[in-house]
């Protein structure tokens, strides 16, 4: 008689056997794995970094499947660098030497703003295990140099200047300002020097040179609006208010501009025009422009011109250009009403005082008289865009393209006319969005936004179910992959007392029939003998939890255990502990087979094969 008290040794043996079978040793593929872990070590959550920073990730083990955006576009890939509102992802380069520690390098450089770096669940370790959930950090870019360099490149291209020139000016700005304190007060003036030199070295004609220099000044000052301070962290709000230290910035930038152009009347006139006309966008009021800031520009520039030039003719020519430029800049202002006469008076008084302070013998009256003559003789002409006249001082909305595909947005800009010159670069006066396209499936039209049920196969055998999916149409693209618009289930074969019908499904369970003795039950009948017909397909359903430790297989001998004499022809999912084991009986199958347990003996019964 066997004792019913189980010894500790037997318990240990049984536990070891169970762990071995669950780890794959017994053919039951039910492996338990720890989830993949990832740490974003840089940047830290809620930290601030520069625009050229390279980010760092580390996984708990080697991984594959790291991808990211190649363009500024909707987010895709397993690593996503996005604006904080998630509307767009930026292109990145992803690298690793060991597939555990990875670097994420933004292509180009990021401007000031809020960003998110996210590691999605689309990554796998070498065992095809993914992270349980995404990991992300939010951070801010605080980088004056990257911000103004990026803006400068965009503005030069937008002004219809070449991409090569824009890139050269950006590189020059970065080089010249690279050693400066990374704030707007110090970076903007230094960046001007580098960008100016790049334009001077580009070999452009006079018209393009002056257009590029004007754009550089306008672009640099466009970064000022909304800044609470030019040297401290600040709000991202873009409102028209000047920081307290704007006067210092304007004087420093004017000094650089005057130094570069002190001997060239045309260039100085262009830069003075740009300096004055950019003041409203930077946040200056009409009163500040008419008095304080015009005085700063004129006095600073006059002093430098007088110092660098001793010849009266050169002084006269360059200072006339300065005065004409200041007044032209005032006339270009359309955002507010400024008093041009007041600005002319401020210009004359400031120029006279600065010139006399530098050289009491110099007669500046010739300059101020000539300056007024140049301004008064100037004829302000209108502009034209696609045959449409734009009066001086007026604006027009222009579009980048005449039409865009469905789902896109027409990109526009406001172009301003100043004395025959139209700002901006877009050339179309209208733009339409194309209608969405419909889809087609087997000759059936599916309207945009509609769905259709599609099937994996045109027909399936009796006992099976048609597998379908819902396919959605979006602008000519149909989701999913199933290609049939209908599916039928074949009729069942006529049953016979000699064999089970084609497509029969047998429900398999396991139950104890005695002390430590388990048996297979077929449709609730213990060790039921089966009669199967050649050419027919049968299904053994082992979804019941009682089969979890009893992998089912078909063999040419009875007994079972260790998959002895396993038969595999026509069989799918052999050794199953869940799901369906299917058996399409071959025409050359032996007359007798057996269904057995791969781990335990004497659990199954005979299968008779009939013709």
C-alpha positions as CSV (number, residue, x, y, z in Angstrom):
1,X,0.0,0.0,0.0
2,X,1.3,3.4,-0.9
3,X,1.4,5.9,1.9
4,X,-0.6,9.1,1.4
5,X,1.9,11.1,3.3
6,X,4.3,12.6,0.7
7,X,7.9,12.9,1.7
8,X,9.8,16.2,1.3
9,X,12.1,14.5,-1.2
10,X,9.1,13.7,-3.5
11,X,7.8,17.3,-3.2
12,X,11.2,18.7,-4.3
13,X,11.3,16.3,-7.3
14,X,7.8,17.3,-8.3
15,X,8.6,21.1,-8.0
16,X,11.8,20.6,-10.1
17,X,9.8,18.7,-12.7
18,X,7.2,21.5,-12.9
19,X,9.9,24.3,-13.2
20,X,11.7,22.3,-15.9
21,X,8.5,21.9,-18.0
22,X,7.6,25.6,-17.6
23,X,11.0,26.7,-18.8
24,X,10.7,24.8,-22.1
25,X,12.5,21.6,-21.2
26,X,9.3,19.6,-21.5
27,X,8.1,21.1,-24.8
28,X,5.5,23.5,-23.2
29,X,6.7,27.0,-24.4
30,X,5.5,29.1,-21.5
31,X,8.6,31.1,-20.6
32,X,8.3,33.8,-17.9
33,X,10.6,36.8,-18.5
34,X,11.3,40.0,-16.7
35,X,10.3,43.2,-18.7
36,X,13.0,45.2,-20.5
37,X,14.1,48.3,-18.6
38,X,15.3,51.6,-20.0
39,X,16.8,54.7,-18.4
40,X,17.1,58.1,-20.0
41,X,20.2,59.4,-18.3
42,X,20.5,62.6,-20.3
43,X,18.6,65.0,-20.4
44,X,17.0,64.7,-16.9
45,X,13.3,65.3,-16.5
46,X,12.5,69.1,-16.3
47,X,16.1,70.1,-17.0
48,X,17.5,72.7,-19.4
49,X,20.1,71.9,-22.1
50,X,21.7,73.6,-25.1
51,X,20.4,73.1,-28.6
52,X,23.4,71.0,-29.7
53,X,23.2,68.5,-26.8
54,X,23.4,64.7,-27.5
55,X,21.1,62.5,-25.3
56,X,21.9,59.2,-23.6
57,X,19.8,56.0,-23.1
58,X,20.7,52.8,-21.3
59,X,18.8,49.5,-21.5
60,X,19.0,46.6,-19.0
61,X,20.2,44.4,-21.8
62,X,21.0,44.4,-25.6
63,X,18.1,45.7,-27.7
64,X,17.2,46.0,-31.4
65,X,14.6,48.0,-33.3
66,X,15.7,51.6,-32.4
67,X,14.4,53.9,-35.1
68,X,13.4,57.6,-35.4
69,X,12.2,60.4,-37.7
70,X,14.3,61.3,-40.7
71,X,12.4,64.6,-41.3
72,X,10.4,67.1,-39.3
73,X,7.1,65.3,-39.5
74,X,4.5,63.4,-37.6
75,X,6.1,61.2,-35.0
76,X,7.2,57.7,-36.0
77,X,9.7,55.1,-34.9
78,X,10.6,53.8,-31.4
79,X,12.6,56.8,-30.3
80,X,10.7,60.1,-30.6
81,X,12.1,63.7,-30.1
82,X,9.1,66.0,-30.2
83,X,7.9,69.5,-29.4
84,X,6.2,69.4,-26.0
85,X,2.8,69.6,-27.6
86,X,3.5,66.4,-29.5
87,X,2.5,67.8,-32.9
88,X,5.8,67.2,-34.7
89,X,8.9,65.0,-34.2
90,X,12.4,66.1,-35.2
91,X,15.0,64.0,-37.1
92,X,17.5,62.2,-35.0
93,X,20.6,60.0,-35.4
94,X,20.8,56.9,-33.1
95,X,24.0,55.0,-32.4
96,X,25.5,52.4,-30.0
97,X,28.7,50.4,-29.7
98,X,27.2,47.6,-27.6
99,X,23.4,47.8,-28.2
100,X,22.9,48.6,-24.5
101,X,24.1,52.2,-24.2
102,X,22.8,54.4,-27.0
103,X,23.2,58.1,-28.0
104,X,20.4,60.1,-29.6
105,X,21.7,63.1,-31.6
106,X,19.2,65.7,-33.0
107,X,20.0,66.4,-36.7
108,X,21.0,70.1,-36.7
109,X,20.3,72.0,-33.5
110,X,17.2,72.8,-31.5
111,X,16.0,76.4,-30.8
112,X,14.7,77.6,-27.4
113,X,11.5,75.8,-26.3
114,X,10.0,72.8,-24.5
115,X,10.6,69.3,-25.8
116,X,9.9,65.6,-25.0
117,X,12.2,62.5,-25.5
118,X,10.2,59.3,-25.5
119,X,11.3,55.6,-25.7
120,X,8.3,53.7,-27.0
121,X,7.4,50.0,-26.6
122,X,8.5,49.3,-30.2
123,X,11.9,48.1,-28.9
124,X,12.8,44.5,-28.2
125,X,15.6,42.6,-26.5
126,X,17.1,39.5,-28.1
127,X,14.3,37.4,-26.6
128,X,11.7,39.6,-28.4
129,X,10.6,41.2,-25.1
130,X,9.5,44.8,-25.2
131,X,9.2,47.4,-22.4
132,X,5.9,47.3,-20.5
133,X,5.2,51.0,-21.1
134,X,6.9,54.0,-22.8
135,X,9.5,56.1,-20.9
136,X,9.8,59.8,-21.5
137,X,11.3,63.0,-20.1
138,X,10.4,66.6,-20.8
139,X,13.1,69.3,-20.9
140,X,13.8,72.8,-22.1
141,X,16.3,74.1,-24.6
142,X,17.9,77.4,-23.3
143,X,20.4,78.3,-26.1
144,X,20.5,81.8,-27.5
145,X,23.1,80.9,-30.1
146,X,21.2,77.9,-31.5
147,X,18.0,79.9,-31.5
148,X,19.3,82.9,-33.4
149,X,21.4,80.8,-35.8
150,X,18.4,78.7,-36.7
151,X,16.2,81.7,-37.2
152,X,18.8,83.5,-39.3
153,X,19.1,80.5,-41.7
154,X,15.3,80.3,-42.0
155,X,14.9,84.1,-42.6
156,X,17.6,84.3,-45.3
157,X,16.0,81.4,-47.2
158,X,12.5,82.9,-46.7
159,X,13.9,86.2,-48.2
160,X,14.6,84.2,-51.4
161,X,18.4,84.1,-50.8
162,X,20.3,80.9,-51.6
163,X,20.5,78.0,-49.2
164,X,24.3,78.0,-49.5
165,X,24.4,81.7,-48.4
166,X,22.0,80.9,-45.5
167,X,24.1,78.1,-44.3
168,X,27.3,80.1,-44.6
169,X,25.8,83.0,-42.6
170,X,24.5,80.6,-39.9
171,X,28.0,79.0,-39.7
172,X,29.6,82.4,-39.5
173,X,27.3,83.6,-36.8
174,X,28.0,80.4,-34.7
175,X,31.7,80.8,-35.1
176,X,31.8,84.5,-34.2
177,X,29.5,84.1,-31.2
178,X,30.7,80.7,-30.1
179,X,32.9,82.0,-27.3
180,X,30.4,84.6,-26.0
181,X,28.2,84.2,-23.0
182,X,25.2,82.3,-24.2
183,X,22.6,85.0,-24.0
184,X,21.0,87.4,-26.4
185,X,22.7,90.5,-25.2
186,X,26.1,89.0,-26.0
187,X,25.3,86.6,-28.8
188,X,23.3,88.9,-31.2
189,X,26.1,91.5,-31.8
190,X,28.8,88.9,-32.2
191,X,26.6,86.8,-34.5
192,X,26.1,89.9,-36.7
193,X,29.9,90.1,-37.3
194,X,30.1,86.5,-38.4
195,X,27.0,86.7,-40.7
196,X,28.2,90.0,-42.2
197,X,31.6,88.5,-43.1
198,X,29.9,85.5,-44.7
199,X,27.8,87.8,-46.9
200,X,30.9,89.9,-47.8
201,X,32.8,86.7,-48.8
202,X,29.9,85.3,-50.9
203,X,30.7,87.4,-54.0
204,X,27.0,88.6,-54.5
205,X,25.9,91.5,-56.6
206,X,25.0,94.8,-54.8
207,X,21.3,94.1,-54.7
208,X,21.6,90.7,-53.2
209,X,24.3,91.9,-50.8
210,X,22.1,94.7,-49.4
211,X,19.0,92.4,-49.2
212,X,21.0,89.8,-47.2
213,X,22.4,92.4,-44.8
214,X,19.0,93.9,-44.2
215,X,17.6,90.4,-43.5
216,X,20.4,89.7,-41.0
217,X,19.5,92.7,-38.9
218,X,15.8,92.0,-39.0
219,X,16.3,88.4,-38.1
220,X,18.6,89.1,-35.2
221,X,16.3,91.6,-33.6
222,X,13.2,89.4,-34.1
223,X,14.6,87.2,-31.3
224,X,14.1,90.0,-28.7
225,X,10.3,90.4,-28.6
226,X,8.8,88.9,-25.4
227,X,12.0,88.4,-23.5
228,X,11.8,89.5,-19.9
229,X,15.6,89.8,-19.9
230,X,18.3,89.4,-22.4
231,X,20.6,87.6,-19.9
232,X,18.3,85.4,-17.8
233,X,15.9,82.5,-18.3
234,X,12.5,83.9,-19.4
235,X,9.0,83.1,-20.4
236,X,8.3,81.6,-23.8
237,X,5.5,84.1,-24.4
238,X,6.0,86.2,-27.5
239,X,4.5,89.6,-26.7
240,X,5.6,93.1,-27.8
241,X,7.5,94.3,-24.8
242,X,11.2,95.3,-24.6
243,X,13.6,93.9,-21.9
244,X,15.2,96.5,-19.7
245,X,18.6,96.0,-21.2
246,X,17.5,96.4,-24.8
247,X,19.3,99.8,-25.0
248,X,22.6,98.1,-24.3
249,X,21.9,95.5,-27.0
250,X,20.9,98.1,-29.6
251,X,24.1,100.2,-28.9
252,X,26.3,97.1,-29.1
253,X,24.7,95.9,-32.4
254,X,24.8,99.4,-33.9
255,X,28.5,99.7,-33.0
256,X,29.2,96.4,-34.9
257,X,27.1,97.5,-37.9
258,X,28.8,100.9,-38.0
259,X,32.2,99.5,-37.7
260,X,31.6,97.1,-40.6
261,X,30.2,99.8,-42.9
262,X,31.9,103.0,-41.8
263,X,33.4,103.5,-45.2
264,X,30.5,102.5,-47.4
265,X,27.5,104.8,-47.7
266,X,25.2,102.3,-49.4
267,X,25.8,99.5,-46.9
268,X,25.4,101.9,-43.9
269,X,22.1,103.2,-45.3
270,X,20.8,99.6,-45.7
271,X,21.8,98.6,-42.1
272,X,20.4,101.9,-40.6
273,X,17.1,101.3,-42.4
274,X,16.9,97.7,-41.1
275,X,17.8,98.8,-37.5
276,X,15.0,101.4,-37.4
277,X,12.3,99.4,-39.2
278,X,12.9,96.4,-36.9
279,X,12.3,98.3,-33.7
280,X,8.5,97.8,-33.6
281,X,8.8,94.0,-34.0
282,X,11.3,94.0,-31.1
283,X,8.6,95.7,-29.0
284,X,9.6,99.4,-29.1
285,X,6.8,102.1,-28.8
286,X,6.5,105.0,-31.2
287,X,7.8,107.5,-28.7
288,X,10.8,105.3,-27.9
289,X,11.6,105.0,-31.6
290,X,11.2,108.8,-32.3
291,X,13.5,109.8,-29.6
292,X,15.5,107.3,-27.5
293,X,16.4,104.6,-30.0
294,X,16.9,106.7,-33.1
295,X,19.2,108.9,-31.0
296,X,21.2,105.8,-29.9
297,X,21.6,104.6,-33.5
298,X,22.6,108.0,-34.9
299,X,25.0,109.1,-32.2
300,X,26.8,105.8,-32.0
301,X,27.2,105.5,-35.7
302,X,28.2,109.1,-36.3
303,X,31.0,108.8,-33.7
304,X,32.4,105.7,-35.3
305,X,32.2,107.2,-38.9
306,X,34.0,110.4,-37.7
307,X,36.7,108.3,-35.9
308,X,37.3,106.0,-38.9
309,X,37.2,108.6,-41.6
310,X,39.2,111.9,-41.6
311,X,38.4,112.9,-45.2
312,X,35.5,115.4,-45.3
313,X,34.1,114.0,-48.6
314,X,34.0,110.4,-47.2
315,X,32.4,111.6,-43.9
316,X,29.8,113.6,-45.8
317,X,28.9,110.6,-48.1
318,X,28.7,108.1,-45.3
319,X,26.7,110.3,-42.9
320,X,24.2,111.2,-45.7
321,X,23.7,107.4,-46.1
322,X,23.2,107.1,-42.3
323,X,20.6,109.8,-42.2
324,X,18.7,108.7,-45.3
325,X,18.7,105.1,-43.9
326,X,17.2,106.1,-40.6
327,X,14.4,108.2,-42.2
328,X,13.7,105.4,-44.8
329,X,13.5,102.9,-41.9
330,X,10.9,105.2,-40.2
331,X,8.8,105.4,-43.3
332,X,8.9,101.6,-43.6
333,X,7.2,101.1,-40.2
334,X,3.6,100.0,-40.8
335,X,2.8,98.4,-37.4
336,X,2.3,101.7,-35.7
337,X,2.2,105.4,-36.5
338,X,5.5,107.2,-36.1
339,X,6.2,110.9,-36.7
340,X,8.8,110.9,-39.5
341,X,9.3,114.7,-39.0
342,X,10.2,114.1,-35.4
343,X,12.6,111.3,-36.4
344,X,14.2,113.6,-39.0
345,X,14.7,116.3,-36.3
346,X,16.1,113.8,-33.8
347,X,18.5,112.5,-36.5
348,X,19.8,116.0,-37.4
349,X,20.3,117.0,-33.8
350,X,22.0,113.7,-32.8
351,X,24.3,113.7,-35.8
352,X,25.3,117.3,-35.3
353,X,26.1,116.8,-31.6
354,X,28.1,113.7,-32.2
355,X,30.0,115.1,-35.2
356,X,30.9,118.3,-33.3
357,X,32.0,116.3,-30.3
358,X,34.4,114.3,-32.4
359,X,35.7,117.2,-34.6
360,X,34.6,120.8,-33.7
361,X,35.9,122.0,-37.1
362,X,33.7,119.7,-39.1
363,X,30.7,121.4,-40.8
364,X,27.8,118.9,-40.6
365,X,25.3,121.2,-42.2
366,X,26.2,120.0,-45.7
367,X,25.2,116.5,-44.6
368,X,21.9,117.4,-43.0
369,X,20.9,119.5,-46.0
370,X,21.8,116.7,-48.4
371,X,20.1,114.1,-46.3
372,X,16.8,116.0,-46.4
373,X,17.2,116.4,-50.2
374,X,17.7,112.6,-50.7
375,X,14.6,111.8,-48.6
376,X,12.4,114.4,-50.2
377,X,13.4,113.3,-53.7
378,X,12.6,109.7,-53.1
379,X,9.6,108.4,-55.0
380,X,7.9,105.5,-53.2
381,X,6.6,103.0,-55.7
382,X,4.1,100.2,-55.4
383,X,4.8,96.4,-55.8
384,X,3.3,93.6,-57.8
385,X,2.5,90.0,-57.1
386,X,1.1,87.8,-59.9
387,X,-0.3,90.9,-61.6
388,X,-1.9,92.2,-58.4
389,X,-0.7,95.7,-57.3
390,X,0.3,96.2,-53.7
391,X,0.6,99.8,-52.7
392,X,3.7,101.1,-50.8
393,X,3.1,100.4,-47.1
394,X,0.4,97.8,-47.7
395,X,0.5,94.0,-47.2
396,X,-0.7,90.9,-49.1
397,X,-1.2,87.3,-48.0
398,X,0.9,85.0,-50.3
399,X,1.1,81.2,-50.4
400,X,4.0,78.8,-50.8
401,X,2.0,76.6,-53.2
402,X,-1.0,76.9,-55.5
403,X,-2.5,73.7,-54.1
404,X,-1.6,71.1,-51.5
405,X,-2.6,67.5,-51.0
406,X,-5.5,66.5,-48.8
407,X,-4.6,66.5,-45.2
408,X,-2.0,69.3,-45.6
409,X,-2.4,73.0,-44.8
410,X,-1.8,75.9,-47.2
411,X,1.4,77.6,-45.9
412,X,1.1,81.4,-46.1
413,X,3.0,84.5,-45.2
414,X,2.3,88.2,-45.1
415,X,4.3,90.2,-47.6
416,X,4.9,93.9,-47.1
417,X,5.6,96.5,-49.9
418,X,8.2,99.1,-49.3
419,X,9.1,101.4,-52.1
420,X,8.8,98.7,-54.8
421,X,10.3,95.9,-52.8
422,X,8.0,93.1,-51.6
423,X,9.2,91.3,-48.4
424,X,9.0,87.5,-48.2
425,X,9.3,84.9,-50.9
426,X,5.9,83.1,-51.5
427,X,4.6,83.7,-55.0
428,X,1.0,82.5,-55.1
429,X,-2.0,84.7,-54.2
430,X,-4.3,81.7,-53.6
431,X,-4.1,78.1,-52.5
432,X,-6.5,75.2,-52.5
433,X,-6.5,71.9,-50.6
434,X,-7.2,68.8,-52.8
435,X,-10.2,66.6,-52.0
436,X,-9.6,63.3,-50.4
437,X,-9.4,60.2,-52.7
438,X,-11.5,57.1,-52.3
439,X,-10.2,53.5,-52.1
440,X,-11.0,50.3,-54.0
441,X,-11.2,46.6,-52.8
442,X,-12.0,43.9,-55.4
443,X,-13.8,46.5,-57.6
444,X,-15.8,47.8,-54.6
445,X,-15.4,51.6,-54.0
446,X,-14.8,52.6,-50.4
447,X,-15.3,56.3,-49.8
448,X,-12.7,58.3,-47.8
449,X,-13.6,58.0,-44.1
450,X,-15.6,54.8,-44.6
451,X,-14.8,51.2,-43.7
452,X,-15.3,47.8,-45.3
453,X,-15.1,44.3,-43.8
454,X,-12.5,42.2,-45.5
455,X,-11.6,38.5,-45.1
456,X,-8.4,36.5,-45.1
457,X,-9.7,33.8,-47.3
458,X,-12.5,33.3,-49.8
459,X,-13.6,30.1,-48.0
460,X,-12.7,27.9,-45.0
461,X,-13.2,24.3,-44.1
462,X,-16.1,23.2,-42.0
463,X,-15.4,23.7,-38.3
464,X,-13.3,26.8,-39.0
465,X,-14.3,30.5,-38.7
466,X,-13.9,33.1,-41.4
467,X,-11.2,35.6,-40.2
468,X,-12.1,39.1,-41.0
469,X,-10.9,42.7,-40.3
470,X,-12.2,46.2,-40.7
471,X,-10.3,48.1,-43.3
472,X,-10.6,51.9,-43.3
473,X,-10.1,54.3,-46.2
474,X,-8.1,57.5,-45.7
475,X,-7.3,59.5,-48.8
476,X,-6.9,56.6,-51.2
477,X,-5.0,54.4,-48.7
478,X,-6.9,51.3,-47.3
479,X,-5.7,50.1,-43.9
480,X,-5.2,46.4,-43.3
481,X,-4.2,43.6,-45.6
482,X,-7.1,41.1,-46.1
483,X,-8.2,41.0,-49.8
484,X,-11.6,39.3,-50.0
485,X,-15.0,41.0,-49.6
486,X,-16.8,37.8,-48.6
487,X,-16.0,34.4,-47.1
488,X,-18.0,31.1,-46.9
489,X,-17.6,28.1,-44.5
490,X,-17.6,24.8,-46.4
491,X,-20.4,22.3,-45.6
492,X,-19.6,19.5,-43.2
493,X,-18.9,16.0,-44.7
494,X,-21.5,13.4,-44.1
495,X,-20.7,11.5,-40.9
496,X,-20.3,7.7,-40.8
497,X,-20.4,5.2,-38.1
498,X,-16.9,4.2,-39.2
499,X,-15.2,7.6,-38.8
500,X,-15.7,11.2,-37.5
501,X,-16.9,13.9,-39.9
502,X,-14.4,16.2,-41.7
503,X,-13.7,19.3,-39.6
504,X,-14.7,17.7,-36.2
505,X,-13.3,19.4,-33.2
506,X,-12.4,17.2,-30.1
507,X,-12.4,18.9,-26.7
508,X,-9.4,17.6,-24.8
509,X,-9.2,17.7,-21.0
510,X,-7.2,15.9,-18.3
511,X,-8.5,14.4,-15.1
512,X,-7.2,12.0,-12.5
513,X,-8.7,8.5,-12.6
514,X,-7.0,7.3,-9.5
515,X,-4.1,8.0,-7.2
516,X,-1.5,9.9,-9.2
517,X,-3.0,8.7,-12.4
518,X,-4.1,11.3,-15.0
519,X,-5.9,10.5,-18.2
520,X,-7.0,12.4,-21.3
521,X,-10.7,12.9,-21.8
522,X,-12.1,13.4,-25.3
523,X,-15.4,15.2,-25.3
524,X,-15.7,14.2,-21.6
525,X,-15.1,10.5,-22.4
526,X,-12.0,9.0,-20.7
527,X,-9.3,7.7,-23.2
528,X,-11.9,7.6,-26.0
529,X,-10.8,5.7,-29.1
530,X,-11.1,7.7,-32.3
531,X,-11.8,6.8,-35.9
532,X,-10.4,9.3,-38.4
533,X,-10.6,9.3,-42.2
534,X,-7.7,9.9,-44.6
535,X,-7.9,13.3,-46.3
536,X,-10.1,14.8,-43.6
537,X,-9.0,17.5,-41.1
538,X,-9.6,17.2,-37.4
539,X,-9.0,19.7,-34.5
540,X,-7.9,18.9,-31.0
541,X,-8.8,21.8,-28.6
542,X,-6.4,21.9,-25.6
543,X,-7.5,25.3,-24.3
544,X,-8.6,23.8,-21.0
545,X,-6.3,24.7,-18.1
546,X,-6.1,21.0,-17.1
547,X,-3.8,20.4,-20.2
548,X,-1.2,23.0,-19.2
549,X,1.3,20.4,-18.0
550,X,0.3,17.7,-20.5
551,X,1.6,18.5,-24.0
552,X,-0.5,16.6,-26.6
553,X,1.2,14.8,-29.5
554,X,0.3,11.9,-31.9
555,X,2.5,8.9,-32.1
556,X,2.9,5.6,-33.8
557,X,3.1,3.7,-30.5
558,X,1.1,3.8,-27.3
559,X,2.4,4.8,-23.9
560,X,3.6,8.3,-24.4
561,X,6.3,10.2,-22.4
562,X,9.4,11.7,-23.9
563,X,7.5,12.1,-27.3
564,X,8.4,8.5,-28.2
565,X,7.7,7.6,-31.9
566,X,6.1,11.1,-32.5
567,X,4.1,11.3,-35.8
568,X,4.3,14.7,-37.5
569,X,2.8,14.4,-41.0
570,X,-0.2,16.6,-41.5
571,X,0.0,17.9,-37.9
572,X,0.2,21.6,-36.9
573,X,1.0,22.7,-33.3
574,X,2.1,19.3,-32.0
575,X,3.0,19.2,-28.3
576,X,0.3,21.8,-27.6
577,X,-0.8,22.7,-24.1
578,X,-3.2,25.4,-25.3
579,X,-4.9,26.4,-28.6
580,X,-5.6,23.9,-31.4
581,X,-3.6,20.9,-32.6
582,X,-4.8,20.3,-36.2
583,X,-4.4,16.9,-38.0
584,X,-5.0,16.6,-41.7
585,X,-4.8,12.8,-42.1
586,X,-2.4,11.9,-44.9
587,X,-3.3,9.3,-47.5
588,X,-0.3,7.3,-46.5
589,X,-1.0,7.4,-42.8
590,X,-0.6,4.1,-40.8
591,X,-3.8,2.3,-39.9
592,X,-3.2,2.9,-36.2
593,X,-2.0,5.9,-34.3
594,X,-2.2,7.1,-30.7
595,X,-2.8,10.4,-28.9
596,X,-0.3,10.7,-26.0
597,X,1.1,13.1,-23.4
598,X,4.7,14.1,-24.1
599,X,5.6,14.2,-20.4
600,X,3.6,11.3,-18.9
601,X,2.9,7.8,-20.0
602,X,-0.4,5.9,-20.3
603,X,-2.7,9.0,-20.6
604,X,-4.0,8.5,-24.2
605,X,-5.7,6.0,-26.5
606,X,-5.8,4.6,-30.0
607,X,-6.7,6.4,-33.2
608,X,-7.9,4.1,-36.1
609,X,-7.3,5.5,-39.6
610,X,-9.8,4.4,-42.3
611,X,-9.7,4.9,-46.0
